[in-house]
Amino acid sequence: MKRKHEIICSSEREMDRRADNLIEQGYKVERNTGVVPVQSICIPIYKVIFWR
């Protein structure tokens, strides 16, 4: 059974770069963006999810 791994990135550009690199290595990849509410502001998050 393959395990799920998540890489949290600091920007959309970094997320795309890491995802493209993993795709070139043959991994199945998902890109995930969202926001996390912290007190009175929302912080964007960017995740690359892959299975190894």
Order of alpha helices (4+ residues) and beta strands (2+ residues): beta-alpha-beta-beta
